[in-house]
C-alpha cells in the first residue's frame, strides 16, 4: 500500500515539470510583431492613455505584458476603492 504513493507522484511531477517549462518558454517568447503592427496596437491603446500606447511600441515578452496588465489592474482597483 505504501508503494502506490510514489508511483502516483512521479507522473504528476513530470506533468508539472512539463507545464512549467512550456510556460517559461511561452512567457519569455520574443515579440514578433513588425513595426506596422506595433504602431497599429499603439493607436488602438491611445484611448487608455499615452503611457499605455507607448508600451505597445516596445519589444516586450508576453510575461512583460502580463506583468503590466496586473499592475494596471491593481492600480485601477486601488483607485476605485479610494473613490468610495
N, CA, C and O atoms as a GROMACS GRO file, in nm:
protein
  336
    1UNK      N    1   0.082  -0.118   0.000
    1UNK     CA    2   0.000   0.000   0.000
    1UNK      C    3   0.087   0.125   0.000
    1UNK      O    4   0.051   0.224  -0.065
    2UNK      N    5   0.197   0.125   0.069
    2UNK     CA    6   0.285   0.241   0.072
    2UNK      C    7   0.361   0.258  -0.058
    2UNK      O    8   0.413   0.366  -0.086
    3UNK      N    9   0.371   0.152  -0.140
    3UNK     CA   10   0.440   0.161  -0.269
    3UNK      C   11   0.356   0.232  -0.374
    3UNK      O   12   0.412   0.281  -0.472
    4UNK      N   13   0.225   0.239  -0.358
    4UNK     CA   14   0.139   0.302  -0.458
    4UNK      C   15   0.153   0.454  -0.459
    4UNK      O   16   0.127   0.517  -0.561
    5UNK      N   17   0.192   0.512  -0.349
    5UNK     CA   18   0.203   0.657  -0.340
    5UNK      C   19   0.313   0.713  -0.431
    5UNK      O   20   0.284   0.806  -0.506
    6UNK      N   21   0.436   0.664  -0.429
    6UNK     CA   22   0.539   0.719  -0.518
    6UNK      C   23   0.509   0.698  -0.666
    6UNK      O   24   0.549   0.780  -0.749
    7UNK      N   25   0.441   0.591  -0.700
    7UNK     CA   26   0.411   0.568  -0.842
    7UNK      C   27   0.308   0.669  -0.892
    7UNK      O   28   0.308   0.701  -1.011
    8UNK      N   29   0.221   0.719  -0.807
    8UNK     CA   30   0.125   0.821  -0.847
    8UNK      C   31   0.189   0.959  -0.849
    8UNK      O   32   0.147   1.047  -0.924
    9UNK      N   33   0.289   0.977  -0.766
    9UNK     CA   34   0.353   1.107  -0.754
    9UNK      C   35   0.444   1.138  -0.873
    9UNK      O   36   0.454   1.253  -0.915
   10UNK      N   37   0.510   1.038  -0.926
   10UNK     CA   38   0.605   1.059  -1.036
   10UNK      C   39   0.539   1.113  -1.162
   10UNK      O   40   0.589   1.211  -1.217
   11UNK      N   41   0.429   1.056  -1.211
   11UNK     CA   42   0.365   1.114  -1.331
   11UNK      C   43   0.314   1.256  -1.307
   11UNK      O   44   0.323   1.341  -1.396
   12UNK      N   45   0.263   1.282  -1.190
   12UNK     CA   46   0.215   1.417  -1.159
   12UNK      C   47   0.331   1.516  -1.158
   12UNK      O   48   0.316   1.628  -1.206
   13UNK      N   49   0.445   1.476  -1.104
   13UNK     CA   50   0.562   1.563  -1.101
   13UNK      C   51   0.613   1.590  -1.242
   13UNK      O   52   0.657   1.701  -1.274
   14UNK      N   53   0.609   1.489  -1.327
   14UNK     CA   54   0.653   1.506  -1.466
   14UNK      C   55   0.561   1.603  -1.539
   14UNK      O   56   0.608   1.687  -1.615
   15UNK      N   57   0.431   1.591  -1.518
   15UNK     CA   58   0.335   1.682  -1.583
   15UNK      C   59   0.357   1.825  -1.535
   15UNK      O   60   0.355   1.918  -1.616
   16UNK      N   61   0.377   1.844  -1.406
   16UNK     CA   62   0.401   1.978  -1.352
   16UNK      C   63   0.530   2.036  -1.411
   16UNK      O   64   0.534   2.154  -1.445
   17UNK      N   65   0.633   1.954  -1.423
   17UNK     CA   66   0.760   2.000  -1.480
   17UNK      C   67   0.743   2.041  -1.625
   17UNK      O   68   0.796   2.144  -1.667
   18UNK      N   69   0.670   1.963  -1.703
   18UNK     CA   70   0.647   1.996  -1.844
   18UNK      C   71   0.568   2.126  -1.857
   18UNK      O   72   0.602   2.210  -1.940
   19UNK      N   73   0.464   2.142  -1.776
   19UNK     CA   74   0.384   2.265  -1.780
   19UNK      C   75   0.470   2.386  -1.742
   19UNK      O   76   0.457   2.492  -1.803
   20UNK      N   77   0.557   2.370  -1.643
   20UNK     CA   78   0.643   2.480  -1.601
   20UNK      C   79   0.741   2.519  -1.711
   20UNK      O   80   0.762   2.638  -1.735
   21UNK      N   81   0.800   2.422  -1.777
   21UNK     CA   82   0.897   2.450  -1.884
   21UNK      C   83   0.828   2.516  -2.003
   21UNK      O   84   0.879   2.614  -2.057
   22UNK      N   85   0.714   2.464  -2.043
   22UNK     CA   86   0.639   2.523  -2.155
   22UNK      C   87   0.594   2.664  -2.120
   22UNK      O   88   0.605   2.755  -2.202
   23UNK      N   89   0.545   2.684  -1.999
   23UNK     CA   90   0.504   2.817  -1.955
   23UNK      C   91   0.618   2.916  -1.956
   23UNK      O   92   0.600   3.032  -1.995
   24UNK      N   93   0.736   2.872  -1.912
   24UNK     CA   94   0.853   2.960  -1.912
   24UNK      C   95   0.886   3.005  -2.054
   24UNK      O   96   0.911   3.124  -2.078
   25UNK      N   97   0.888   2.911  -2.149
   25UNK     CA   98   0.922   2.947  -2.287
   25UNK      C   99   0.814   3.033  -2.351
   25UNK      O  100   0.846   3.122  -2.431
   26UNK      N  101   0.688   3.010  -2.319
   26UNK     CA  102   0.580   3.091  -2.376
   26UNK      C  103   0.586   3.233  -2.322
   26UNK      O  104   0.572   3.329  -2.397
   27UNK      N  105   0.607   3.248  -2.191
   27UNK     CA  106   0.609   3.381  -2.130
   27UNK      C  107   0.735   3.461  -2.165
   27UNK      O  108   0.736   3.583  -2.150
   28UNK      N  109   0.839   3.394  -2.210
   28UNK     CA  110   0.963   3.464  -2.247
   28UNK      C  111   0.988   3.465  -2.396
   28UNK      O  112   1.100   3.492  -2.440
   29UNK      N  113   0.886   3.436  -2.475
   29UNK     CA  114   0.900   3.438  -2.621
   29UNK      C  115   0.923   3.582  -2.668
   29UNK      O  116   0.866   3.676  -2.611
   30UNK      N  117   1.005   3.600  -2.771
   30UNK     CA  118   1.030   3.737  -2.820
   30UNK      C  119   0.908   3.795  -2.891
   30UNK      O  120   0.820   3.722  -2.938
   31UNK      N  121   0.904   3.925  -2.896
   31UNK     CA  122   0.796   3.997  -2.964
   31UNK      C  123   0.820   3.986  -3.114
   31UNK      O  124   0.923   4.031  -3.163
   32UNK      N  125   0.726   3.927  -3.186
   32UNK     CA  126   0.744   3.903  -3.329
   32UNK      C  127   0.661   3.996  -3.416
   32UNK      O  128   0.642   3.971  -3.536
   33UNK      N  129   0.610   4.106  -3.357
   33UNK     CA  130   0.531   4.200  -3.436
   33UNK      C  131   0.623   4.288  -3.519
   33UNK      O  132   0.733   4.323  -3.476
   34UNK      N  133   0.578   4.323  -3.639
   34UNK     CA  134   0.656   4.416  -3.720
   34UNK      C  135   0.621   4.560  -3.678
   34UNK      O  136   0.523   4.580  -3.606
   35UNK      N  137   0.699   4.659  -3.723
   35UNK     CA  138   0.673   4.797  -3.680
   35UNK      C  139   0.532   4.847  -3.711
   35UNK      O  140   0.475   4.923  -3.633
   36UNK      N  141   0.476   4.805  -3.822
   36UNK     CA  142   0.340   4.846  -3.856
   36UNK      C  143   0.237   4.794  -3.756
   36UNK      O  144   0.144   4.865  -3.719
   37UNK      N  145   0.256   4.670  -3.712
   37UNK     CA  146   0.164   4.614  -3.614
   37UNK      C  147   0.179   4.684  -3.479
   37UNK      O  148   0.081   4.705  -3.408
   38UNK      N  149   0.302   4.719  -3.444
   38UNK     CA  150   0.325   4.790  -3.317
   38UNK      C  151   0.258   4.926  -3.319
   38UNK      O  152   0.196   4.966  -3.220
   39UNK      N  153   0.269   4.997  -3.429
   39UNK     CA  154   0.206   5.129  -3.441
   39UNK      C  155   0.054   5.115  -3.437
   39UNK      O  156  -0.014   5.196  -3.373
   40UNK      N  157   0.000   5.014  -3.504
   40UNK     CA  158  -0.144   4.991  -3.500
   40UNK      C  159  -0.192   4.960  -3.360
   40UNK      O  160  -0.297   5.010  -3.317
   41UNK      N  161  -0.116   4.878  -3.287
   41UNK     CA  162  -0.154   4.848  -3.149
   41UNK      C  163  -0.146   4.972  -3.061
   41UNK      O  164  -0.229   4.991  -2.972
   42UNK      N  165  -0.046   5.057  -3.086
   42UNK     CA  166  -0.033   5.181  -3.008
   42UNK      C  167  -0.151   5.274  -3.035
   42UNK      O  168  -0.203   5.337  -2.942
   43UNK      N  169  -0.193   5.284  -3.159
   43UNK     CA  170  -0.308   5.368  -3.194
   43UNK      C  171  -0.434   5.315  -3.125
   43UNK      O  172  -0.516   5.393  -3.077
   44UNK      N  173  -0.449   5.183  -3.121
   44UNK     CA  174  -0.566   5.124  -3.055
   44UNK      C  175  -0.566   5.148  -2.905
   44UNK      O  176  -0.672   5.147  -2.843
   45UNK      N  177  -0.451   5.167  -2.845
   45UNK     CA  178  -0.440   5.188  -2.700
   45UNK      C  179  -0.443   5.335  -2.660
   45UNK      O  180  -0.439   5.366  -2.540
   46UNK      N  181  -0.449   5.427  -2.754
   46UNK     CA  182  -0.447   5.570  -2.722
   46UNK      C  183  -0.562   5.611  -2.630
   46UNK      O  184  -0.546   5.701  -2.548
   47UNK      N  185  -0.678   5.547  -2.643
   47UNK     CA  186  -0.791   5.583  -2.557
   47UNK      C  187  -0.766   5.546  -2.411
   47UNK      O  188  -0.835   5.595  -2.322
   48UNK      N  189  -0.668   5.459  -2.384
   48UNK     CA  190  -0.633   5.421  -2.247
   48UNK      C  191  -0.522   5.508  -2.189
   48UNK      O  192  -0.483   5.491  -2.074
   49UNK      N  193  -0.471   5.601  -2.268
   49UNK     CA  194  -0.366   5.690  -2.220
   49UNK      C  195  -0.238   5.674  -2.301
   49UNK      O  196  -0.211   5.568  -2.357
   50UNK      N  197  -0.159   5.781  -2.306
   50UNK     CA  198  -0.037   5.777  -2.387
   50UNK      C  199   0.068   5.681  -2.330
   50UNK      O  200   0.149   5.627  -2.407
   51UNK      N  201   0.069   5.659  -2.199
   51UNK     CA  202   0.169   5.567  -2.143
   51UNK      C  203   0.142   5.424  -2.186
   51UNK      O  204   0.235   5.349  -2.215
   52UNK      N  205   0.016   5.385  -2.192
   52UNK     CA  206  -0.017   5.250  -2.236
   52UNK      C  207   0.004   5.235  -2.387
   52UNK      O  208   0.040   5.127  -2.434
   53UNK      N  209  -0.017   5.343  -2.461
   53UNK     CA  210   0.008   5.338  -2.605
   53UNK      C  211   0.157   5.327  -2.632
   53UNK      O  212   0.199   5.255  -2.723
   54UNK      N  213   0.238   5.397  -2.554
   54UNK     CA  214   0.383   5.392  -2.573
   54UNK      C  215   0.439   5.253  -2.543
   54UNK      O  216   0.537   5.211  -2.604
   55UNK      N  217   0.376   5.182  -2.451
   55UNK     CA  218   0.421   5.045  -2.420
   55UNK      C  219   0.411   4.954  -2.542
   55UNK      O  220   0.491   4.861  -2.557
   56UNK      N  221   0.314   4.981  -2.627
   56UNK     CA  222   0.293   4.895  -2.744
   56UNK      C  223   0.406   4.907  -2.846
   56UNK      O  224   0.422   4.819  -2.930
   57UNK      N  225   0.483   5.014  -2.839
   57UNK     CA  226   0.593   5.033  -2.933
   57UNK      C  227   0.720   4.963  -2.888
   57UNK      O  228   0.815   4.952  -2.966
   58UNK      N  229   0.722   4.914  -2.766
   58UNK     CA  230   0.842   4.848  -2.713
   58UNK      C  231   0.841   4.699  -2.747
   58UNK      O  232   0.736   4.640  -2.771
   59UNK      N  233   0.961   4.640  -2.749
   59UNK     CA  234   0.972   4.495  -2.762
   59UNK      C  235   0.954   4.434  -2.624
   59UNK      O  236   1.042   4.445  -2.539
   60UNK      N  237   0.840   4.371  -2.602
   60UNK     CA  238   0.810   4.314  -2.471
   60UNK      C  239   0.764   4.170  -2.488
   60UNK      O  240   0.695   4.137  -2.584
   61UNK      N  241   0.804   4.086  -2.394
   61UNK     CA  242   0.762   3.947  -2.396
   61UNK      C  243   0.619   3.936  -2.342
   61UNK      O  244   0.570   4.029  -2.278
   62UNK      N  245   0.553   3.824  -2.368
   62UNK     CA  246   0.420   3.805  -2.308
   62UNK      C  247   0.423   3.815  -2.156
   62UNK      O  248   0.326   3.860  -2.095
   63UNK      N  249   0.531   3.773  -2.094
   63UNK     CA  250   0.544   3.786  -1.949
   63UNK      C  251   0.545   3.931  -1.905
   63UNK      O  252   0.484   3.966  -1.805
   64UNK      N  253   0.615   4.016  -1.981
   64UNK     CA  254   0.617   4.159  -1.952
   64UNK      C  255   0.478   4.219  -1.966
   64UNK      O  256   0.436   4.301  -1.884
   65UNK      N  257   0.408   4.179  -2.070
   65UNK     CA  258   0.273   4.230  -2.093
   65UNK      C  259   0.179   4.185  -1.981
   65UNK      O  260   0.094   4.263  -1.936
   66UNK      N  261   0.193   4.062  -1.938
   66UNK     CA  262   0.111   4.011  -1.828
   66UNK      C  263   0.139   4.086  -1.699
   66UNK      O  264   0.048   4.118  -1.623
   67UNK      N  265   0.266   4.114  -1.674
   67UNK     CA  266   0.304   4.190  -1.554
   67UNK      C  267   0.245   4.331  -1.559
   67UNK      O  268   0.194   4.380  -1.459
   68UNK      N  269   0.254   4.397  -1.675
   68UNK     CA  270   0.197   4.532  -1.689
   68UNK      C  271   0.046   4.530  -1.669
   68UNK      O  272  -0.009   4.620  -1.605
   69UNK      N  273  -0.021   4.430  -1.723
   69UNK     CA  274  -0.167   4.420  -1.708
   69UNK      C  275  -0.204   4.402  -1.561
   69UNK      O  276  -0.301   4.461  -1.513
   70UNK      N  277  -0.128   4.321  -1.490
   70UNK     CA  278  -0.156   4.300  -1.347
   70UNK      C  279  -0.135   4.429  -1.269
   70UNK      O  280  -0.214   4.462  -1.180
   71UNK      N  281  -0.028   4.503  -1.300
   71UNK     CA  282  -0.004   4.630  -1.232
   71UNK      C  283  -0.113   4.731  -1.262
   71UNK      O  284  -0.157   4.804  -1.173
   72UNK      N  285  -0.158   4.735  -1.388
   72UNK     CA  286  -0.265   4.827  -1.425
   72UNK      C  287  -0.394   4.794  -1.351
   72UNK      O  288  -0.462   4.884  -1.302
   73UNK      N  289  -0.428   4.668  -1.343
   73UNK     CA  290  -0.550   4.628  -1.272
   73UNK      C  291  -0.539   4.659  -1.124
   73UNK      O  292  -0.636   4.703  -1.062
   74UNK      N  293  -0.423   4.637  -1.066
   74UNK     CA  294  -0.403   4.668  -0.925
   74UNK      C  295  -0.424   4.817  -0.900
   74UNK      O  296  -0.488   4.856  -0.803
   75UNK      N  297  -0.367   4.900  -0.988
   75UNK     CA  298  -0.382   5.045  -0.974
   75UNK      C  299  -0.528   5.086  -0.992
   75UNK      O  300  -0.577   5.173  -0.920
   76UNK      N  301  -0.598   5.025  -1.088
   76UNK     CA  302  -0.738   5.057  -1.112
   76UNK      C  303  -0.826   5.018  -0.993
   76UNK      O  304  -0.919   5.090  -0.957
   77UNK      N  305  -0.796   4.904  -0.932
   77UNK     CA  306  -0.873   4.860  -0.816
   77UNK      C  307  -0.850   4.953  -0.698
   77UNK      O  308  -0.945   4.991  -0.629
   78UNK      N  309  -0.725   4.991  -0.675
   78UNK     CA  310  -0.697   5.085  -0.566
   78UNK      C  311  -0.767   5.218  -0.591
   78UNK      O  312  -0.822   5.278  -0.499
   79UNK      N  313  -0.764   5.264  -0.714
   79UNK     CA  314  -0.828   5.391  -0.750
   79UNK      C  315  -0.979   5.383  -0.725
   79UNK      O  316  -1.039   5.476  -0.672
   80UNK      N  317  -1.041   5.270  -0.765
   80UNK     CA  318  -1.185   5.255  -0.748
   80UNK      C  319  -1.223   5.246  -0.598
   80UNK      O  320  -1.326   5.300  -0.558
   81UNK      N  321  -1.141   5.180  -0.518
   81UNK     CA  322  -1.172   5.168  -0.377
   81UNK      C  323  -1.154   5.298  -0.303
   81UNK      O  324  -1.224   5.324  -0.205
   82UNK      N  325  -1.061   5.382  -0.346
   82UNK     CA  326  -1.038   5.510  -0.280
   82UNK      C  327  -1.144   5.613  -0.313
   82UNK      O  328  -1.159   5.710  -0.239
   83UNK      N  329  -1.218   5.596  -0.421
   83UNK     CA  330  -1.321   5.691  -0.460
   83UNK      C  331  -1.448   5.674  -0.378
   83UNK      O  332  -1.530   5.765  -0.374
   84UNK      N  333  -1.466   5.561  -0.313
   84UNK     CA  334  -1.589   5.536  -0.240
   84UNK      C  335  -1.592   5.603  -0.107
   84UNK      O  336  -1.690   5.591  -0.034
   0.00000   0.00000   0.00000
